[in-house]
Amino acid sequence: MSVQASIEISFNEDLDVLSVLEKLGWQYIDDSGKISFLINDDFEWEICESNNLNAIKKMLKIRFETNNITGIIIFNKKGGEGCLFHFMPSKQEIMMLISISRKKISYTNTTDFSFYLGEIYQIIKSDCQIICNQIG
């Protein structure tokens, strides 16, 4: 059975997409040297060479500032875990779809949400709401 895991974070203030990504400190480049990102309404991910990172960041920022869903796949530098990182149009919500080398609690199929929350602590504020979900 397939497992779907996510973390939703709602803030009480508007976010800056580039500031959040910088604070996280995760990497954007996959093992094949590519960057995957979402800048269209069809939810079709685009893939570019890593040397286009600055242009991709500019596109993400523009799309986010015009109230559109944006996304980028990010990877933990230490363990290789990754997720689809979505910025929602409200400018105050982030959704992490945990799907790449999902970290699990030992001897279970349960997502280790404490690991992910520990990795994203740089963007968590005292006035935000966090919802962790796992289906399957």
Buried (B, 14 or more C-beta within 10 A) or exposed (E): EEBEBBBBBBBEEEBBBEEBBEBBEBBBBBEEEBBBBBBEEEEEBEEBEBEEBEEBBEBBBEBBEEEBBBBBBBBBEEEEBBBBBBBBEEBBBBBBBBBBEBBBEEEEEEBBBEBBBEBBEEBBEEEBEEEBBBEE
